[in-house]
Amino acid sequence: MDQEAVDGRGQSTFRGEPRWPMSVAVLVAIALQVITPHAGRVPGWWIYPILELLLLVVLIVRDPGRIDEPARAVRWLTIGLLVVMTIGLIGSLTVLILDIFRTRYHVPASALLGRGAALWITNVIVFSLWYWFLDRGGPLGRAVDPGSAASFAFPENATPELAPQGWTPQYPDYLYLSFTNCTAFSPTDSLPVRTWAKMTMMGQSVIALVTAILVIARAINVLPG
């Protein structure tokens, strides 16, 4: 995967990775917030998907196509988007757990299952975006300096002879890393090598474990026999 190109004057320039994979992931997370059952949700829940969509649109307008805009505003827009998504994820999980333990309120089992499944998928997406944004200086840093210090060791790093020339991880690689961490509750073939990466993966596993065991198991328990 070529990271460099040559302009009309013969000077080397870099090619950032496409913007669309992370944009699709954000849109899926927004869609899940909108279509999942609303029973038990706090008033004003719709503010989060609207704000996320607004930030994504501004981000795409500022840096469309490939991620190659070094402006600080683009970085802060991305941070703002990820922070809002993270707050929405943790807040939604907290509300759902409270709905389960407040026995005087009867949230339908179908609503618990739907919200629990949506939160599990959102957990995968949100943390994949954090890994993608922070590892090796982010997507722009990886494009400019493919040899920058890594926070995650991918199989392609261990077996470079099997990887395309000039390979660097892109968003789908981090999505796979996040998905396997949520399903196995541990690293699989991609390993964290920095402390922040280990702690972040641990936090993601906790959220996945709570969602899968506490929320979904409780929902199945209250299904009519």
TORZAKOL-166901 format. One line per 10 residues: their letters; for each residue z, x, y of N, C-alpha, C, O. Coordinates in nm, 3 decimals, decimal comma. Atoms other than C-alpha are relative to their C-alpha. Example, Ala and Ser with C-alpha at 12.3 -4.5 7.8 and 13.67 -1.06 7.14 Angstrom:
2
AS = 0,000 0,089 -0,119 0,780 1,230 -0,450 0,000 0,090 0,120 0,066 0,194 0,118 ~ -0,006 -0,082 -0,119 0,714 1,367 -0,106 0,073 -0,077 0,109 0,090 -0,026 0,220
This chain:
225
MDQEAVDGRG = 0,000 0,085 -0,118 0,000 0,000 0,000 0,000 0,089 0,124 0,098 0,159 0,151 ~ 0,013 -0,088 -0,113 -0,120 0,174 0,310 0,087 -0,049 0,114 0,086 -0,167 0,149 ~ -0,084 0,031 -0,114 0,126 0,186 0,596 -0,061 0,053 0,129 -0,013 0,022 0,238 ~ 0,060 -0,060 -0,116 -0,103 0,381 0,829 -0,146 -0,039 0,012 -0,213 -0,066 -0,088 ~ 0,141 0,023 -0,028 -0,437 0,318 0,993 -0,040 0,095 0,110 0,045 0,160 0,171 ~ 0,048 -0,089 -0,105 -0,654 0,510 1,235 -0,071 -0,084 0,104 -0,159 -0,163 0,072 ~ 0,061 0,077 -0,107 -0,747 0,367 1,573 -0,134 0,060 0,040 -0,177 0,159 -0,019 ~ 0,131 -0,044 -0,043 -1,078 0,412 1,756 -0,003 0,140 0,054 -0,110 0,200 0,059 ~ -0,006 -0,136 -0,054 -0,966 0,742 1,905 0,042 0,102 -0,107 0,065 0,219 -0,076 ~ -0,033 -0,092 0,108 -0,881 0,890 1,565 0,147 0,030 -0,012 0,186 0,121 -0,085
QSTFRGEPRW = -0,143 -0,023 0,005 -0,506 0,865 1,618 0,064 -0,089 -0,106 0,021 -0,202 -0,127 ~ -0,067 0,074 0,107 -0,273 0,755 1,340 0,092 -0,107 0,056 0,171 -0,081 0,147 ~ -0,088 0,111 -0,038 -0,104 0,418 1,382 0,057 -0,060 -0,127 0,004 -0,037 -0,236 ~ -0,059 0,061 0,118 0,121 0,219 1,149 -0,039 -0,146 -0,008 -0,072 -0,209 0,092 ~ 0,026 0,143 0,024 0,061 -0,123 0,997 0,127 -0,061 -0,055 0,174 -0,024 -0,163 ~ -0,120 0,067 0,047 0,364 -0,343 0,970 -0,032 -0,100 -0,110 -0,148 -0,138 -0,129 ~ 0,021 0,097 0,107 0,414 -0,581 0,680 -0,028 -0,138 0,059 0,009 -0,164 0,173 ~ 0,032 0,133 -0,050 0,289 -0,941 0,714 0,126 -0,079 0,035 0,229 -0,066 -0,031 ~ -0,113 0,082 -0,044 0,517 -1,184 0,895 0,017 -0,124 -0,087 0,128 -0,176 -0,098 ~ -0,005 0,132 0,062 0,431 -1,488 0,684 0,098 -0,015 -0,117 0,154 -0,124 -0,132
PMSVAVLVAI = -0,094 0,025 0,110 0,646 -1,424 0,371 0,141 -0,037 0,047 0,201 -0,131 -0,005 ~ -0,133 0,035 -0,047 0,974 -1,423 0,564 -0,001 -0,133 0,075 0,097 -0,207 0,072 ~ 0,010 0,128 -0,072 0,851 -1,715 0,778 0,003 -0,117 -0,098 0,069 -0,219 -0,072 ~ -0,001 0,106 0,102 0,784 -1,924 0,466 0,140 -0,018 -0,056 0,184 -0,131 -0,077 ~ -0,136 0,009 0,052 1,132 -1,841 0,334 0,091 -0,075 0,097 0,171 -0,158 0,055 ~ -0,081 0,069 -0,099 1,292 -1,956 0,659 -0,035 -0,149 0,003 0,055 -0,233 0,013 ~ 0,042 0,140 -0,001 1,088 -2,278 0,655 0,052 -0,074 -0,122 0,088 -0,191 -0,112 ~ -0,056 0,063 0,120 1,201 -2,348 0,297 0,148 -0,030 0,021 0,195 -0,138 -0,015 ~ -0,143 0,022 -0,028 1,565 -2,305 0,404 0,019 -0,116 0,096 0,110 -0,196 0,079 ~ -0,009 0,110 -0,096 1,508 -2,540 0,698 -0,029 -0,132 -0,069 0,041 -0,231 -0,047
ALQVITPHAG = 0,036 0,123 0,070 1,339 -2,797 0,475 0,114 -0,048 -0,090 0,140 -0,168 -0,098 ~ -0,112 0,036 0,086 1,632 -2,788 0,232 0,113 -0,064 0,080 0,177 -0,157 0,032 ~ -0,104 0,057 -0,084 1,873 -2,858 0,517 -0,033 -0,144 0,039 0,057 -0,226 0,057 ~ 0,042 0,132 -0,047 1,670 -3,164 0,615 -0,007 -0,102 -0,113 0,032 -0,217 -0,094 ~ 0,030 0,098 0,105 1,583 -3,323 0,279 0,115 -0,022 -0,097 0,113 -0,120 -0,171 ~ -0,110 0,020 0,093 1,910 -3,276 0,086 0,085 -0,120 0,041 0,084 -0,158 0,158 ~ -0,081 0,118 -0,032 2,150 -3,574 0,065 0,094 0,024 0,118 0,154 0,130 0,131 ~ -0,081 -0,013 -0,121 2,337 -3,638 0,390 0,143 -0,048 -0,019 0,226 -0,032 0,071 ~ -0,135 0,052 0,022 2,646 -3,797 0,233 0,103 0,112 0,010 0,093 0,213 -0,059 ~ -0,106 -0,097 -0,017 2,955 -3,607 0,345 -0,026 0,105 0,105 0,063 0,185 0,135
RVPGWWIYPI = 0,030 -0,100 -0,102 2,781 -3,399 0,609 0,073 -0,031 0,130 0,101 -0,147 0,161 ~ -0,066 0,019 -0,129 2,949 -3,343 0,943 -0,103 -0,047 0,102 -0,221 -0,014 0,090 ~ 0,092 0,040 -0,106 2,797 -3,507 1,252 -0,058 0,122 0,071 0,011 0,221 0,093 ~ 0,065 -0,109 -0,071 2,549 -3,284 1,430 -0,058 0,108 -0,089 -0,097 0,213 -0,039 ~ 0,053 -0,100 0,093 2,432 -3,100 1,115 -0,143 0,039 0,034 -0,186 0,151 0,006 ~ 0,142 -0,022 -0,029 2,073 -3,133 1,240 -0,023 0,107 0,108 -0,136 0,151 0,127 ~ 0,016 -0,102 -0,104 2,140 -2,883 1,522 -0,047 0,132 -0,061 -0,128 0,203 -0,002 ~ 0,033 -0,129 0,063 2,112 -2,589 1,280 -0,148 0,011 -0,036 -0,211 0,110 0,002 ~ 0,144 -0,015 0,030 1,761 -2,660 1,142 -0,088 0,002 0,125 -0,189 0,072 0,128 ~ 0,079 -0,001 -0,124 1,631 -2,734 1,492 0,007 0,135 0,067 -0,094 0,188 0,112
LELLLLVVLI = -0,016 -0,131 -0,064 1,774 -2,411 1,631 -0,071 0,109 -0,080 -0,133 0,198 -0,022 ~ 0,069 -0,099 0,083 1,643 -2,210 1,335 -0,151 -0,008 0,018 -0,218 0,095 0,028 ~ 0,145 0,017 -0,018 1,295 -2,357 1,374 -0,044 0,052 0,136 -0,148 0,116 0,148 ~ 0,033 -0,048 -0,135 1,297 -2,285 1,747 -0,003 0,153 0,005 -0,096 0,211 0,061 ~ -0,005 -0,147 0,000 1,401 -1,921 1,694 -0,116 0,059 -0,080 -0,173 0,161 -0,040 ~ 0,112 -0,049 0,081 1,137 -1,876 1,422 -0,131 -0,010 0,078 -0,212 0,083 0,075 ~ 0,123 0,018 -0,077 0,862 -2,015 1,644 -0,010 0,105 0,111 -0,116 0,165 0,129 ~ 0,000 -0,101 -0,106 0,961 -1,788 1,934 -0,027 0,138 -0,058 -0,100 0,218 0,001 ~ 0,018 -0,130 0,065 0,975 -1,491 1,696 -0,146 0,021 -0,040 -0,201 0,129 -0,020 ~ 0,140 -0,011 0,041 0,626 -1,563 1,560 -0,091 0,017 0,121 -0,187 0,095 0,118
VRDPGRIDEP = 0,080 -0,013 -0,122 0,485 -1,606 1,912 0,011 0,140 0,058 -0,089 0,197 0,104 ~ -0,021 -0,134 -0,055 0,638 -1,275 2,024 -0,063 0,109 -0,086 -0,112 0,209 -0,034 ~ 0,050 -0,104 0,090 0,525 -1,082 1,715 -0,073 -0,066 -0,117 -0,019 -0,070 -0,228 ~ 0,073 0,072 0,105 0,257 -1,271 1,516 -0,069 0,095 -0,097 -0,075 0,216 -0,075 ~ 0,078 -0,081 0,095 0,058 -1,153 1,216 0,086 0,099 -0,075 0,164 0,061 -0,163 ~ -0,080 -0,106 0,060 0,210 -0,821 1,115 0,118 0,036 0,088 0,113 0,021 0,210 ~ -0,121 -0,036 -0,073 0,556 -0,701 1,213 -0,017 0,140 0,056 0,009 0,239 -0,013 ~ 0,027 -0,131 -0,060 0,467 -0,421 1,453 0,042 0,008 0,147 0,003 0,101 0,217 ~ -0,045 0,001 -0,138 0,631 -0,511 1,784 0,137 0,067 0,011 0,236 0,016 -0,042 ~ -0,128 -0,072 -0,007 0,904 -0,256 1,872 0,096 -0,051 0,108 0,203 0,006 0,127
ARAVRWLTIG = -0,085 0,048 -0,110 1,047 -0,462 2,161 0,138 -0,040 -0,052 0,151 -0,099 -0,159 ~ -0,136 0,031 0,039 1,424 -0,500 2,147 0,023 -0,150 -0,010 0,105 -0,196 -0,089 ~ -0,016 0,146 0,002 1,390 -0,873 2,217 -0,035 -0,058 -0,136 0,029 -0,153 -0,181 ~ 0,040 0,049 0,132 1,214 -0,923 1,884 0,111 0,024 -0,101 0,140 -0,062 -0,185 ~ -0,111 -0,031 0,091 1,499 -0,752 1,700 0,117 -0,096 0,022 0,176 -0,144 -0,074 ~ -0,112 0,090 -0,028 1,760 -0,964 1,875 -0,032 -0,144 -0,039 0,057 -0,219 -0,079 ~ 0,039 0,133 0,045 1,562 -1,281 1,804 0,020 -0,013 -0,151 0,067 -0,116 -0,200 ~ -0,018 0,001 0,145 1,564 -1,190 1,435 0,148 -0,006 -0,036 0,188 -0,081 -0,125 ~ -0,145 0,003 0,025 1,938 -1,119 1,442 0,056 -0,139 0,029 0,136 -0,191 -0,049 ~ -0,047 0,134 -0,035 1,999 -1,451 1,617 -0,035 -0,102 -0,107 0,047 -0,187 -0,142
LLVVMTIGLI = 0,043 0,092 0,106 1,797 -1,637 1,353 0,086 0,016 -0,125 0,130 -0,083 -0,183 ~ -0,078 -0,024 0,121 1,984 -1,473 1,065 0,146 -0,040 0,017 0,207 -0,091 -0,076 ~ -0,138 0,040 -0,026 2,324 -1,532 1,226 0,014 -0,151 -0,008 0,108 -0,202 -0,069 ~ -0,005 0,147 0,005 2,250 -1,903 1,275 -0,012 -0,049 -0,144 0,061 -0,139 -0,185 ~ 0,016 0,041 0,140 2,131 -1,934 0,915 0,126 0,030 -0,082 0,164 -0,048 -0,168 ~ -0,121 -0,037 0,073 2,441 -1,753 0,788 0,115 -0,094 0,032 0,187 -0,139 -0,057 ~ -0,105 0,094 -0,040 2,679 -1,971 0,988 -0,024 -0,137 -0,063 0,070 -0,202 -0,111 ~ 0,032 0,128 0,063 2,497 -2,280 0,863 0,031 -0,002 -0,148 0,081 -0,101 -0,200 ~ -0,027 -0,010 0,144 2,524 -2,161 0,503 0,150 -0,008 -0,029 0,194 -0,087 -0,113 ~ -0,144 -0,004 0,025 2,896 -2,082 0,517 0,066 -0,132 0,041 0,154 -0,182 -0,029
GSLTVLILDI = -0,056 0,127 -0,045 2,976 -2,395 0,716 -0,031 -0,113 -0,097 0,057 -0,194 -0,128 ~ 0,038 0,106 0,094 2,784 -2,621 0,477 0,077 0,012 -0,131 0,119 -0,089 -0,188 ~ -0,076 -0,021 0,124 2,955 -2,465 0,175 0,146 -0,041 0,018 0,205 -0,101 -0,071 ~ -0,140 0,036 -0,027 3,298 -2,508 0,335 0,018 -0,152 0,001 0,112 -0,205 -0,058 ~ -0,008 0,147 -0,006 3,233 -2,876 0,410 -0,014 -0,061 -0,138 0,056 -0,157 -0,171 ~ 0,021 0,054 0,134 3,108 -2,935 0,057 0,123 0,020 -0,088 0,160 -0,069 -0,165 ~ -0,121 -0,024 0,077 3,416 -2,775 -0,097 0,111 -0,096 0,041 0,183 -0,148 -0,044 ~ -0,100 0,095 -0,049 3,640 -2,990 0,123 -0,029 -0,140 -0,052 0,064 -0,214 -0,085 ~ 0,037 0,132 0,053 3,446 -3,300 0,011 0,044 -0,014 -0,145 0,083 -0,122 -0,189 ~ -0,038 0,005 0,142 3,521 -3,210 -0,350 0,150 -0,020 -0,017 0,194 -0,096 -0,103
FRTRYHVPAS = -0,145 0,003 0,018 3,896 -3,164 -0,302 0,067 -0,118 0,071 0,180 -0,153 0,038 ~ -0,059 0,117 -0,065 3,954 -3,459 -0,069 -0,032 -0,122 -0,084 -0,132 -0,190 -0,061 ~ 0,028 0,103 0,099 3,979 -3,712 -0,348 -0,007 -0,141 0,058 -0,064 -0,231 -0,003 ~ 0,005 0,136 -0,056 4,025 -4,008 -0,115 -0,141 -0,033 0,052 -0,173 -0,149 0,074 ~ 0,139 0,023 -0,039 3,663 -3,961 -0,005 -0,086 0,016 -0,124 -0,075 0,116 -0,195 ~ 0,081 -0,001 0,121 3,411 -4,041 -0,275 -0,145 0,030 0,037 -0,222 -0,060 0,069 ~ 0,138 -0,042 -0,021 3,094 -3,841 -0,223 -0,074 -0,016 -0,132 -0,027 0,036 -0,233 ~ 0,073 0,021 0,127 2,834 -3,947 -0,485 -0,032 0,132 -0,070 -0,058 0,234 -0,005 ~ 0,030 -0,121 0,078 2,775 -3,698 -0,766 -0,140 0,052 0,029 -0,162 0,173 0,032 ~ 0,137 -0,042 -0,030 2,404 -3,695 -0,685 -0,006 0,079 0,130 -0,082 0,175 0,142
ALLGRGAALW = -0,004 -0,073 -0,126 2,485 -3,583 -0,330 0,061 0,138 -0,018 0,013 0,236 0,040 ~ -0,061 -0,131 0,026 2,713 -3,306 -0,457 -0,098 0,094 -0,069 -0,108 0,212 -0,035 ~ 0,097 -0,082 0,072 2,446 -3,184 -0,697 -0,112 0,046 0,091 -0,151 0,163 0,090 ~ 0,110 -0,033 -0,090 2,172 -3,197 -0,437 0,040 0,102 0,104 -0,033 0,198 0,129 ~ -0,046 -0,095 -0,101 2,374 -3,019 -0,171 0,036 0,134 -0,062 0,010 0,239 -0,003 ~ -0,035 -0,125 0,067 2,506 -2,763 -0,419 -0,123 0,082 -0,036 -0,125 0,203 -0,015 ~ 0,123 -0,071 0,037 2,158 -2,676 -0,546 -0,069 0,056 0,124 -0,119 0,168 0,123 ~ 0,063 -0,046 -0,123 2,023 -2,653 -0,191 0,074 0,120 0,059 0,011 0,213 0,110 ~ -0,078 -0,113 -0,051 2,307 -2,422 -0,088 -0,022 0,125 -0,084 -0,025 0,236 -0,030 ~ 0,025 -0,116 0,086 2,244 -2,196 -0,388 -0,132 0,067 0,039 -0,140 0,189 0,051
ITNVIVFSLW = 0,131 -0,054 -0,039 1,877 -2,157 -0,292 0,007 0,062 0,140 -0,050 0,168 0,165 ~ -0,013 -0,052 -0,136 1,968 -2,111 0,075 0,074 0,133 -0,001 0,042 0,223 0,077 ~ -0,072 -0,126 0,014 2,213 -1,839 -0,028 -0,096 0,113 -0,037 -0,088 0,223 0,018 ~ 0,100 -0,100 0,040 1,928 -1,652 -0,198 -0,086 0,040 0,120 -0,110 0,158 0,142 ~ 0,089 -0,027 -0,112 1,707 -1,683 0,110 0,071 0,076 0,111 0,019 0,175 0,162 ~ -0,071 -0,061 -0,113 1,967 -1,593 0,373 0,031 0,148 -0,028 0,007 0,233 0,057 ~ -0,036 -0,140 0,029 2,087 -1,277 0,198 -0,124 0,087 -0,022 -0,121 0,206 0,008 ~ 0,123 -0,078 0,012 1,733 -1,170 0,111 -0,050 0,043 0,137 -0,103 0,153 0,152 ~ 0,042 -0,035 -0,137 1,656 -1,179 0,483 0,088 0,109 0,060 0,038 0,196 0,131 ~ -0,088 -0,107 -0,049 1,962 -0,968 0,564 -0,035 0,134 -0,065 -0,042 0,235 0,004
YWFLDRGGPL = 0,037 -0,124 0,067 1,868 -0,710 0,301 -0,130 0,054 0,059 -0,141 0,174 0,089 ~ 0,131 -0,038 -0,055 1,509 -0,705 0,432 0,012 0,055 0,141 -0,059 0,148 0,178 ~ -0,013 -0,039 -0,140 1,623 -0,670 0,792 0,078 0,130 0,019 0,050 0,204 0,113 ~ -0,089 -0,113 -0,020 1,886 -0,398 0,744 -0,041 0,126 -0,077 -0,010 0,237 -0,034 ~ 0,031 -0,117 0,082 1,746 -0,172 0,473 -0,103 0,091 0,066 -0,207 0,045 0,112 ~ 0,093 -0,103 -0,045 1,578 0,153 0,589 -0,053 -0,024 0,142 -0,168 0,007 0,172 ~ 0,043 0,024 -0,137 1,566 0,050 0,953 -0,076 -0,129 0,021 -0,132 -0,150 0,128 ~ 0,070 0,127 -0,013 1,417 -0,292 0,887 -0,149 0,014 -0,026 -0,196 0,124 -0,054 ~ 0,144 -0,004 0,031 1,050 -0,384 0,839 -0,077 0,095 0,092 -0,171 0,162 0,047 ~ 0,069 -0,091 -0,092 0,942 -0,191 1,149 0,033 0,145 -0,032 -0,055 0,231 -0,032
GRAVDPGSAA = -0,041 -0,136 0,035 1,144 0,117 1,056 -0,065 0,049 -0,127 -0,103 0,166 -0,135 ~ 0,064 -0,041 0,125 1,000 0,119 0,704 -0,148 0,031 0,020 -0,203 0,119 -0,046 ~ 0,141 -0,023 -0,026 0,646 0,099 0,842 -0,022 0,131 0,076 -0,116 0,205 0,047 ~ 0,014 -0,121 -0,080 0,698 0,378 1,094 0,040 0,124 -0,080 -0,027 0,227 -0,073 ~ -0,052 -0,115 0,075 0,900 0,606 0,863 0,031 -0,043 -0,143 0,146 -0,077 -0,173 ~ -0,024 0,042 0,138 0,855 0,521 0,493 0,105 0,082 -0,073 0,160 0,037 -0,173 ~ -0,097 -0,085 0,066 1,085 0,809 0,402 0,141 -0,013 0,053 0,225 0,071 0,024 ~ -0,134 0,018 -0,056 1,388 0,673 0,591 0,103 -0,025 -0,109 0,070 -0,070 -0,218 ~ -0,108 0,012 0,098 1,726 0,666 0,416 0,010 -0,142 -0,054 0,010 -0,239 0,023 ~ 0,000 0,131 0,065 1,744 0,381 0,165 0,141 -0,052 -0,022 0,233 0,026 -0,048
SFAFPENATP = -0,125 0,066 0,037 2,026 0,131 0,116 -0,008 -0,061 -0,138 0,094 -0,088 -0,201 ~ 0,022 0,054 0,134 1,872 -0,004 -0,205 -0,100 0,090 -0,073 -0,199 0,134 -0,014 ~ 0,092 -0,078 0,083 1,707 0,191 -0,488 -0,078 -0,096 -0,089 -0,021 -0,158 -0,178 ~ 0,086 0,088 0,079 1,414 -0,004 -0,631 -0,062 0,077 -0,116 -0,064 0,200 -0,114 ~ 0,064 -0,069 0,112 1,239 0,073 -0,961 -0,114 0,091 0,044 -0,136 0,197 -0,016 ~ 0,111 -0,081 -0,050 0,943 0,206 -0,763 0,047 0,135 0,052 -0,028 0,232 0,051 ~ -0,055 -0,128 -0,045 1,172 0,475 -0,619 0,027 0,093 -0,117 0,010 0,214 -0,106 ~ -0,031 -0,081 0,117 1,273 0,592 -0,967 -0,126 0,041 -0,077 -0,129 0,145 -0,143 ~ 0,126 -0,030 0,071 0,918 0,579 -1,107 -0,117 -0,008 0,098 -0,199 -0,099 0,088 ~ 0,107 0,006 -0,102 0,686 0,658 -0,814 -0,139 0,008 -0,059 -0,235 -0,036 0,004
ELAPQGWTPQ = 0,132 -0,010 0,060 0,401 0,733 -1,053 -0,056 -0,136 -0,040 -0,177 -0,151 -0,061 ~ 0,043 0,135 0,035 0,390 0,360 -1,137 -0,021 -0,089 0,123 -0,071 -0,201 0,110 ~ 0,010 0,078 -0,124 0,396 0,243 -0,772 -0,126 0,039 0,077 -0,173 0,152 0,063 ~ 0,115 -0,036 -0,083 0,101 0,227 -0,531 0,035 0,114 0,095 0,151 0,130 0,134 ~ -0,023 -0,110 -0,092 0,062 0,529 -0,307 0,051 -0,052 0,134 -0,003 -0,148 0,189 ~ -0,056 0,041 -0,128 0,274 0,501 0,006 0,083 -0,128 -0,008 0,106 -0,192 0,095 ~ -0,075 0,126 0,017 0,476 0,209 -0,140 0,130 0,001 0,077 0,204 0,100 0,074 ~ -0,131 0,026 -0,058 0,767 0,075 0,063 0,035 -0,145 -0,028 -0,055 -0,229 -0,037 ~ -0,038 0,139 0,030 0,968 -0,242 -0,010 -0,035 -0,095 0,114 -0,022 -0,059 0,231 ~ 0,028 0,105 -0,097 0,862 -0,561 0,166 0,082 -0,123 -0,037 0,158 -0,121 -0,133
YPDYLYLSFT = -0,091 0,114 0,018 1,019 -0,906 0,187 0,006 -0,052 -0,143 0,117 -0,077 -0,191 ~ -0,012 0,050 0,138 0,926 -1,026 -0,167 0,090 0,086 -0,088 0,155 0,034 -0,178 ~ -0,089 -0,087 0,078 1,110 -0,722 -0,308 0,147 -0,034 0,025 0,228 -0,033 -0,067 ~ -0,139 0,035 -0,034 1,429 -0,822 -0,125 0,033 -0,142 -0,047 0,148 -0,171 -0,081 ~ -0,022 0,134 0,054 1,385 -1,186 -0,228 0,033 0,008 -0,149 0,122 -0,061 -0,197 ~ -0,028 -0,020 0,142 1,374 -1,074 -0,591 0,139 0,060 -0,020 0,214 0,017 -0,108 ~ -0,134 -0,061 0,007 1,681 -0,855 -0,536 0,108 -0,104 0,021 0,208 -0,107 -0,052 ~ -0,099 0,102 -0,030 1,870 -1,147 -0,385 0,011 -0,104 -0,112 0,120 -0,146 -0,147 ~ 0,000 0,099 0,107 1,766 -1,390 -0,659 0,072 0,052 -0,125 0,154 -0,018 -0,184 ~ -0,064 -0,055 0,119 1,872 -1,159 -0,943 0,150 0,021 0,022 0,228 0,009 -0,072
NCTAFSPTDS = -0,143 -0,016 -0,027 2,204 -1,091 -0,771 0,073 -0,133 -0,012 0,188 -0,136 -0,056 ~ -0,063 0,132 0,010 2,274 -1,465 -0,756 0,004 -0,052 -0,143 0,094 -0,128 -0,179 ~ 0,003 0,051 0,138 2,179 -1,529 -1,117 0,083 0,086 -0,095 0,145 0,034 -0,187 ~ -0,075 -0,090 0,088 2,338 -1,222 -1,278 0,137 0,037 0,055 0,220 0,092 -0,017 ~ -0,125 -0,037 -0,070 2,624 -1,179 -1,024 0,022 0,150 -0,003 0,136 0,196 0,000 ~ -0,009 -0,146 0,000 2,546 -0,807 -1,034 -0,140 0,055 0,021 -0,238 -0,018 0,003 ~ 0,133 -0,059 -0,014 2,261 -0,566 -0,961 -0,070 0,005 -0,136 -0,005 0,017 -0,240 ~ 0,077 -0,012 0,123 1,982 -0,560 -1,218 -0,080 0,130 0,004 -0,026 0,236 -0,026 ~ 0,079 -0,122 -0,004 1,695 -0,315 -1,172 -0,004 0,064 0,139 -0,053 0,176 0,153 ~ -0,006 -0,054 -0,136 1,748 -0,267 -0,795 0,146 0,019 0,037 0,225 -0,076 0,033
LPVRTWAKMT = -0,141 -0,034 -0,015 2,072 -0,092 -0,707 0,037 0,028 0,146 -0,039 0,093 0,217 ~ -0,048 -0,036 -0,134 2,273 -0,078 -0,382 0,055 0,143 -0,001 0,129 0,180 -0,092 ~ -0,047 -0,138 -0,006 2,338 0,282 -0,277 0,078 0,029 0,128 0,124 0,142 0,149 ~ -0,082 -0,013 -0,121 2,514 0,225 0,057 0,116 -0,099 -0,009 0,106 -0,203 -0,073 ~ -0,119 0,085 0,008 2,860 0,075 0,106 -0,027 -0,139 0,053 0,013 -0,238 -0,008 ~ 0,025 0,132 -0,057 2,738 -0,205 0,331 -0,081 -0,086 -0,096 -0,059 -0,207 -0,106 ~ 0,082 0,075 0,094 2,481 -0,305 0,069 0,084 -0,052 -0,116 0,067 -0,165 -0,160 ~ -0,088 0,042 0,109 2,743 -0,315 -0,207 0,090 -0,115 0,043 0,105 -0,213 -0,031 ~ -0,090 0,105 -0,047 2,983 -0,524 0,002 -0,075 -0,131 0,028 -0,024 -0,240 0,001 ~ 0,079 0,120 -0,028 2,708 -0,763 0,112 -0,043 -0,069 -0,128 -0,039 -0,192 -0,137
MMGQSVIALV = 0,035 0,059 0,128 2,590 -0,813 -0,244 0,122 -0,065 -0,066 0,109 -0,169 -0,132 ~ -0,122 0,059 0,054 2,950 -0,878 -0,348 0,029 -0,134 0,066 0,065 -0,231 -0,001 ~ -0,022 0,126 -0,070 2,985 -1,143 -0,079 -0,098 -0,107 -0,043 -0,060 -0,223 -0,058 ~ 0,099 0,096 0,046 2,662 -1,309 -0,189 0,035 -0,052 -0,138 0,021 -0,171 -0,166 ~ -0,038 0,042 0,135 2,781 -1,314 -0,550 0,116 -0,098 0,002 0,120 -0,192 -0,078 ~ -0,113 0,091 -0,012 3,105 -1,483 -0,446 -0,049 -0,139 0,039 -0,008 -0,239 -0,020 ~ 0,053 0,129 -0,043 2,914 -1,758 -0,264 -0,076 -0,067 -0,114 -0,060 -0,187 -0,137 ~ 0,075 0,056 0,112 2,681 -1,805 -0,561 0,093 -0,049 -0,110 0,069 -0,155 -0,169 ~ -0,095 0,038 0,105 2,974 -1,817 -0,802 0,074 -0,128 0,036 0,090 -0,217 -0,047 ~ -0,070 0,120 -0,045 3,163 -2,073 -0,596 -0,092 -0,122 -0,008 -0,051 -0,229 -0,055
TAILVIARAI = 0,095 0,112 0,003 2,853 -2,289 -0,563 -0,030 -0,043 -0,142 -0,028 -0,163 -0,172 ~ 0,041 0,034 0,136 2,754 -2,271 -0,930 0,114 -0,057 -0,082 0,095 -0,154 -0,155 ~ -0,111 0,041 0,086 3,097 -2,311 -1,088 0,079 -0,116 0,060 0,099 -0,218 -0,005 ~ -0,089 0,100 -0,060 3,309 -2,510 -0,843 -0,075 -0,125 0,041 -0,035 -0,236 0,006 ~ 0,071 0,115 -0,056 3,055 -2,734 -0,672 -0,080 -0,073 -0,107 -0,060 -0,193 -0,128 ~ 0,086 0,068 0,095 2,798 -2,805 -0,941 0,078 -0,049 -0,122 0,050 -0,158 -0,172 ~ -0,080 0,044 0,114 3,053 -2,819 -1,225 0,080 -0,125 0,034 0,093 -0,216 -0,049 ~ -0,075 0,118 -0,044 3,263 -3,067 -1,026 -0,090 -0,122 0,010 -0,051 -0,233 -0,026 ~ 0,093 0,112 -0,012 2,957 -3,279 -0,955 -0,035 -0,056 -0,136 -0,040 -0,178 -0,153 ~ 0,031 0,046 0,135 2,866 -3,294 -1,324 0,120 -0,073 -0,060 0,102 -0,169 -0,135
NVLPG = -0,121 0,061 0,053 3,228 -3,384 -1,405 0,017 -0,145 0,046 0,073 -0,227 -0,026 ~ -0,018 0,136 -0,051 3,213 -3,696 -1,185 -0,121 -0,088 -0,025 -0,124 -0,202 0,020 ~ 0,113 0,086 0,034 2,878 -3,817 -1,315 0,045 -0,112 -0,093 0,128 -0,091 -0,181 ~ -0,040 0,112 0,086 2,908 -4,159 -1,474 -0,037 0,028 -0,145 -0,147 0,074 -0,173 ~ 0,023 -0,026 0,141 2,940 -4,134 -1,852 -0,082 -0,110 -0,066 -0,109 -0,103 -0,185
